[in-house]
Amino acid sequence: LPNAVQSEIVVTANFREWRHVIALRGRADAQWEIRRTIIEILKILKERAPTVFEDFEIDGGRQLVLHAGDAGERGKD
């Protein structure tokens, strides 16, 4: 939207799709604005479906998402 106009949207996806998007867009090499949005989405999903998203961890200091299957991200700064 032009001129940073605020807008509300509704997004629907199944857990598999959310897991894929979070793993892809929560990484250190993702664009920072989408990564920040993904972190907020993950917080909500972990609250509503903790078992499904228990293998994702939010690194608040570096503002990225760590995934148990992606050990390489844990050592990066």
N, CA, C and O atoms as a GROMACS GRO file, in nm:
protein
  308
    1LEU      N    1   0.083  -0.118   0.000
    1LEU     CA    2   0.000   0.000   0.000
    1LEU      C    3   0.088   0.125   0.000
    1LEU      O    4   0.195   0.125   0.060
    2PRO      N    5   0.043   0.229  -0.066
    2PRO     CA    6   0.126   0.350  -0.073
    2PRO      C    7   0.131   0.425   0.060
    2PRO      O    8   0.038   0.418   0.140
    3ASN      N    9   0.239   0.497   0.080
    3ASN     CA   10   0.255   0.587   0.195
    3ASN      C   11   0.237   0.518   0.330
    3ASN      O   12   0.188   0.579   0.425
    4ALA      N   13   0.275   0.393   0.338
    4ALA     CA   14   0.269   0.317   0.463
    4ALA      C   15   0.130   0.319   0.527
    4ALA      O   16   0.117   0.332   0.649
    5VAL      N   17   0.028   0.305   0.445
    5VAL     CA   18  -0.109   0.302   0.493
    5VAL      C   19  -0.131   0.171   0.569
    5VAL      O   20  -0.100   0.063   0.518
    6GLN      N   21  -0.183   0.182   0.690
    6GLN     CA   22  -0.209   0.062   0.770
    6GLN      C   23  -0.333  -0.008   0.717
    6GLN      O   24  -0.432   0.056   0.682
    7SER      N   25  -0.325  -0.140   0.713
    7SER     CA   26  -0.437  -0.220   0.664
    7SER      C   27  -0.444  -0.349   0.744
    7SER      O   28  -0.342  -0.401   0.787
    8GLU      N   29  -0.564  -0.400   0.763
    8GLU     CA   30  -0.581  -0.528   0.830
    8GLU      C   31  -0.607  -0.636   0.725
    8GLU      O   32  -0.677  -0.612   0.627
    9ILE      N   33  -0.550  -0.754   0.748
    9ILE     CA   34  -0.571  -0.865   0.656
    9ILE      C   35  -0.605  -0.990   0.737
    9ILE      O   36  -0.578  -0.998   0.856
   10VAL      N   37  -0.665  -1.085   0.669
   10VAL     CA   38  -0.694  -1.215   0.727
   10VAL      C   39  -0.620  -1.318   0.643
   10VAL      O   40  -0.632  -1.320   0.521
   11VAL      N   41  -0.545  -1.405   0.710
   11VAL     CA   42  -0.467  -1.507   0.640
   11VAL      C   43  -0.507  -1.643   0.697
   11VAL      O   44  -0.517  -1.660   0.818
   12THR      N   45  -0.528  -1.738   0.609
   12THR     CA   46  -0.557  -1.874   0.655
   12THR      C   47  -0.456  -1.970   0.595
   12THR      O   48  -0.413  -1.954   0.481
   13ALA      N   49  -0.420  -2.070   0.673
   13ALA     CA   50  -0.327  -2.174   0.626
   13ALA      C   51  -0.337  -2.292   0.722
   13ALA      O   52  -0.381  -2.277   0.836
   14ASN      N   53  -0.297  -2.408   0.674
   14ASN     CA   54  -0.295  -2.523   0.764
   14ASN      C   55  -0.160  -2.527   0.836
   14ASN      O   56  -0.070  -2.450   0.803
   15PHE      N   57  -0.146  -2.617   0.933
   15PHE     CA   58  -0.022  -2.622   1.012
   15PHE      C   59   0.100  -2.651   0.926
   15PHE      O   60   0.207  -2.594   0.949
   16ARG      N   61   0.087  -2.739   0.828
   16ARG     CA   62   0.200  -2.771   0.741
   16ARG      C   63   0.249  -2.645   0.669
   16ARG      O   64   0.370  -2.620   0.662
   17GLU      N   65   0.156  -2.568   0.616
   17GLU     CA   66   0.194  -2.444   0.546
   17GLU      C   67   0.258  -2.343   0.641
   17GLU      O   68   0.357  -2.280   0.605
   18TRP      N   69   0.202  -2.328   0.762
   18TRP     CA   70   0.261  -2.235   0.859
   18TRP      C   71   0.402  -2.278   0.897
   18TRP      O   72   0.492  -2.195   0.908
   19ARG      N   73   0.422  -2.409   0.918
   19ARG     CA   74   0.555  -2.458   0.953
   19ARG      C   75   0.655  -2.426   0.842
   19ARG      O   76   0.769  -2.387   0.869
   20HIS      N   77   0.613  -2.443   0.718
   20HIS     CA   78   0.702  -2.414   0.604
   20HIS      C   79   0.736  -2.265   0.599
   20HIS      O   80   0.853  -2.229   0.584
   21VAL      N   81   0.636  -2.180   0.611
   21VAL     CA   82   0.659  -2.035   0.604
   21VAL      C   83   0.748  -1.989   0.720
   21VAL      O   84   0.839  -1.907   0.700
   22ILE      N   85   0.722  -2.040   0.839
   22ILE     CA   86   0.803  -2.002   0.956
   22ILE      C   87   0.948  -2.045   0.939
   22ILE      O   88   1.040  -1.968   0.967
   23ALA      N   89   0.969  -2.168   0.892
   23ALA     CA   90   1.105  -2.218   0.872
   23ALA      C   91   1.178  -2.136   0.765
   23ALA      O   92   1.299  -2.112   0.777
   24LEU      N   93   1.107  -2.093   0.663
   24LEU     CA   94   1.168  -2.019   0.553
   24LEU      C   95   1.190  -1.872   0.587
   24LEU      O   96   1.297  -1.818   0.561
   25ARG      N   97   1.090  -1.808   0.644
   25ARG     CA   98   1.094  -1.663   0.666
   25ARG      C   99   1.138  -1.621   0.805
   25ARG      O  100   1.147  -1.502   0.834
   26GLY      N  101   1.165  -1.717   0.893
   26GLY     CA  102   1.215  -1.684   1.025
   26GLY      C  103   1.366  -1.691   1.035
   26GLY      O  104   1.423  -1.662   1.140
   27ARG      N  105   1.431  -1.730   0.926
   27ARG     CA  106   1.577  -1.749   0.925
   27ARG      C  107   1.652  -1.615   0.923
   27ARG      O  108   1.595  -1.510   0.893
   28ALA      N  109   1.779  -1.622   0.954
   28ALA     CA  110   1.863  -1.502   0.959
   28ALA      C  111   1.875  -1.434   0.823
   28ALA      O  112   1.894  -1.312   0.817
   29ASP      N  113   1.865  -1.509   0.714
   29ASP     CA  114   1.880  -1.450   0.581
   29ASP      C  115   1.748  -1.397   0.523
   29ASP      O  116   1.746  -1.350   0.410
   30ALA      N  117   1.639  -1.405   0.599
   30ALA     CA  118   1.511  -1.350   0.554
   30ALA      C  119   1.508  -1.199   0.578
   30ALA      O  120   1.579  -1.148   0.664
   31GLN      N  121   1.427  -1.130   0.502
   31GLN     CA  122   1.413  -0.986   0.515
   31GLN      C  123   1.360  -0.953   0.655
   31GLN      O  124   1.267  -1.019   0.702
   32TRP      N  125   1.416  -0.854   0.721
   32TRP     CA  126   1.389  -0.831   0.864
   32TRP      C  127   1.243  -0.800   0.894
   32TRP      O  128   1.194  -0.838   1.000
   33GLU      N  129   1.172  -0.731   0.805
   33GLU     CA  130   1.033  -0.697   0.834
   33GLU      C  131   0.943  -0.821   0.833
   33GLU      O  132   0.858  -0.836   0.920
   34ILE      N  133   0.962  -0.909   0.736
   34ILE     CA  134   0.882  -1.031   0.733
   34ILE      C  135   0.922  -1.123   0.848
   34ILE      O  136   0.838  -1.191   0.905
   35ARG      N  137   1.052  -1.124   0.882
   35ARG     CA  138   1.098  -1.206   0.994
   35ARG      C  139   1.033  -1.161   1.125
   35ARG      O  140   0.993  -1.244   1.206
   36ARG      N  141   1.023  -1.032   1.144
   36ARG     CA  142   0.958  -0.978   1.264
   36ARG      C  143   0.809  -1.017   1.268
   36ARG      O  144   0.756  -1.050   1.374
   37THR      N  145   0.744  -1.014   1.153
   37THR     CA  146   0.604  -1.055   1.144
   37THR      C  147   0.589  -1.203   1.173
   37THR      O  148   0.497  -1.244   1.244
   38ILE      N  149   0.678  -1.285   1.118
   38ILE     CA  150   0.674  -1.430   1.141
   38ILE      C  151   0.694  -1.462   1.288
   38ILE      O  152   0.630  -1.554   1.340
   39ILE      N  153   0.779  -1.390   1.357
   39ILE     CA  154   0.800  -1.413   1.500
   39ILE      C  155   0.671  -1.388   1.577
   39ILE      O  156   0.637  -1.465   1.667
   40GLU      N  157   0.599  -1.283   1.542
   40GLU     CA  158   0.471  -1.255   1.609
   40GLU      C  159   0.368  -1.363   1.579
   40GLU      O  160   0.292  -1.403   1.667
   41ILE      N  161   0.365  -1.411   1.455
   41ILE     CA  162   0.274  -1.520   1.418
   41ILE      C  163   0.310  -1.646   1.495
   41ILE      O  164   0.222  -1.716   1.545
   42LEU      N  165   0.439  -1.676   1.504
   42LEU     CA  166   0.483  -1.796   1.576
   42LEU      C  167   0.444  -1.789   1.724
   42LEU      O  168   0.406  -1.891   1.782
   43LYS      N  169   0.453  -1.673   1.784
   43LYS     CA  170   0.412  -1.659   1.925
   43LYS      C  171   0.266  -1.701   1.942
   43LYS      O  172   0.232  -1.771   2.038
   44ILE      N  173   0.181  -1.658   1.852
   44ILE     CA  174   0.039  -1.693   1.858
   44ILE      C  175   0.019  -1.842   1.835
   44ILE      O  176  -0.057  -1.907   1.907
   45LEU      N  177   0.087  -1.896   1.734
   45LEU     CA  178   0.071  -2.038   1.702
   45LEU      C  179   0.123  -2.127   1.814
   45LEU      O  180   0.063  -2.230   1.844
   46LYS      N  181   0.234  -2.089   1.877
   46LYS     CA  182   0.288  -2.168   1.989
   46LYS      C  183   0.192  -2.166   2.108
   46LYS      O  184   0.185  -2.263   2.184
   47GLU      N  185   0.120  -2.058   2.124
   47GLU     CA  186   0.022  -2.048   2.232
   47GLU      C  187  -0.101  -2.135   2.203
   47GLU      O  188  -0.155  -2.199   2.294
   48ARG      N  189  -0.144  -2.136   2.077
   48ARG     CA  190  -0.266  -2.209   2.041
   48ARG      C  191  -0.243  -2.356   2.010
   48ARG      O  192  -0.331  -2.439   2.032
   49ALA      N  193  -0.125  -2.390   1.959
   49ALA     CA  194  -0.093  -2.529   1.922
   49ALA      C  195   0.051  -2.559   1.961
   49ALA      O  196   0.135  -2.580   1.874
   50PRO      N  197   0.081  -2.563   2.090
   50PRO     CA  198   0.220  -2.577   2.136
   50PRO      C  199   0.289  -2.704   2.088
   50PRO      O  200   0.409  -2.701   2.059
   51THR      N  201   0.218  -2.813   2.080
   51THR     CA  202   0.280  -2.939   2.038
   51THR      C  203   0.325  -2.934   1.892
   51THR      O  204   0.431  -2.987   1.857
   52VAL      N  205   0.246  -2.870   1.808
   52VAL     CA  206   0.276  -2.863   1.665
   52VAL      C  207   0.400  -2.778   1.638
   52VAL      O  208   0.475  -2.806   1.545
   53PHE      N  209   0.422  -2.676   1.720
   53PHE     CA  210   0.532  -2.581   1.696
   53PHE      C  211   0.640  -2.585   1.803
   53PHE      O  212   0.719  -2.492   1.815
   54GLU      N  213   0.645  -2.693   1.880
   54GLU     CA  214   0.741  -2.702   1.990
   54GLU      C  215   0.886  -2.709   1.943
   54GLU      O  216   0.977  -2.678   2.021
   55ASP      N  217   0.911  -2.748   1.818
   55ASP     CA  218   1.047  -2.757   1.768
   55ASP      C  219   1.099  -2.625   1.712
   55ASP      O  220   1.213  -2.618   1.665
   56PHE      N  221   1.018  -2.520   1.718
   56PHE     CA  222   1.062  -2.386   1.679
   56PHE      C  223   1.089  -2.306   1.806
   56PHE      O  224   1.015  -2.313   1.904
   57GLU      N  225   1.197  -2.230   1.803
   57GLU     CA  226   1.237  -2.148   1.917
   57GLU      C  227   1.262  -2.006   1.868
   57GLU      O  228   1.322  -1.986   1.762
   58ILE      N  229   1.218  -1.908   1.944
   58ILE     CA  230   1.239  -1.768   1.908
   58ILE      C  231   1.363  -1.717   1.979
   58ILE      O  232   1.372  -1.722   2.102
   59ASP      N  233   1.459  -1.668   1.901
   59ASP     CA  234   1.579  -1.605   1.957
   59ASP      C  235   1.553  -1.455   1.957
   59ASP      O  236   1.574  -1.387   1.857
   60GLY      N  237   1.508  -1.404   2.070
   60GLY     CA  238   1.470  -1.264   2.080
   60GLY      C  239   1.586  -1.168   2.060
   60GLY      O  240   1.568  -1.059   2.006
   61GLY      N  241   1.704  -1.208   2.104
   61GLY     CA  242   1.821  -1.121   2.090
   61GLY      C  243   1.859  -1.095   1.946
   61GLY      O  244   1.892  -0.982   1.908
   62ARG      N  245   1.853  -1.199   1.865
   62ARG     CA  246   1.888  -1.186   1.723
   62ARG      C  247   1.766  -1.169   1.634
   62ARG      O  248   1.779  -1.154   1.513
   63GLN      N  249   1.647  -1.173   1.695
   63GLN     CA  250   1.521  -1.160   1.622
   63GLN      C  251   1.512  -1.257   1.504
   63GLN      O  252   1.493  -1.216   1.390
   64LEU      N  253   1.525  -1.386   1.535
   64LEU     CA  254   1.506  -1.489   1.434
   64LEU      C  255   1.448  -1.613   1.497
   64LEU      O  256   1.443  -1.627   1.619
   65VAL      N  257   1.404  -1.705   1.410
   65VAL     CA  258   1.344  -1.830   1.455
   65VAL      C  259   1.444  -1.941   1.435
   65VAL      O  260   1.502  -1.956   1.327
   66LEU      N  261   1.465  -2.019   1.540
   66LEU     CA  262   1.553  -2.136   1.532
   66LEU      C  263   1.465  -2.260   1.523
   66LEU      O  264   1.364  -2.271   1.593
   67HIS      N  265   1.505  -2.352   1.438
   67HIS     CA  266   1.430  -2.477   1.421
   67HIS      C  267   1.521  -2.591   1.461
   67HIS      O  268   1.639  -2.592   1.426
   68ALA      N  269   1.467  -2.687   1.534
   68ALA     CA  270   1.547  -2.800   1.584
   68ALA      C  271   1.619  -2.872   1.471
   68ALA      O  272   1.727  -2.926   1.492
   69GLY      N  273   1.561  -2.875   1.352
   69GLY     CA  274   1.623  -2.944   1.239
   69GLY      C  275   1.725  -2.861   1.165
   69GLY      O  276   1.783  -2.908   1.067
   70ASP      N  277   1.750  -2.738   1.209
   70ASP     CA  278   1.841  -2.648   1.139
   70ASP      C  279   1.953  -2.605   1.234
   70ASP      O  280   1.963  -2.487   1.269
   71ALA      N  281   2.036  -2.698   1.274
   71ALA     CA  282   2.142  -2.673   1.373
   71ALA      C  283   2.241  -2.567   1.327
   71ALA      O  284   2.302  -2.501   1.411
   72GLY      N  285   2.258  -2.548   1.197
   72GLY     CA  286   2.353  -2.450   1.145
   72GLY      C  287   2.320  -2.308   1.184
   72GLY      O  288   2.411  -2.226   1.197
   73GLU      N  289   2.194  -2.275   1.202
   73GLU     CA  290   2.153  -2.139   1.238
   73GLU      C  291   2.192  -2.105   1.381
   73GLU      O  292   2.214  -1.988   1.412
   74ARG      N  293   2.202  -2.204   1.469
   74ARG     CA  294   2.227  -2.178   1.610
   74ARG      C  295   2.364  -2.114   1.635
   74ARG      O  296   2.380  -2.038   1.730
   75GLY      N  297   2.460  -2.143   1.551
   75GLY     CA  298   2.593  -2.090   1.573
   75GLY      C  299   2.621  -1.959   1.503
   75GLY      O  300   2.725  -1.898   1.526
   76LYS      N  301   2.528  -1.912   1.418
   76LYS     CA  302   2.551  -1.790   1.342
   76LYS      C  303   2.519  -1.667   1.425
   76LYS      O  304   2.431  -1.669   1.510
   77ASP      N  305   2.593  -1.560   1.399
   77ASP     CA  306   2.564  -1.431   1.463
   77ASP      C  307   2.542  -1.325   1.360
   77ASP      O  308   2.517  -1.210   1.394
   0.00000   0.00000   0.00000
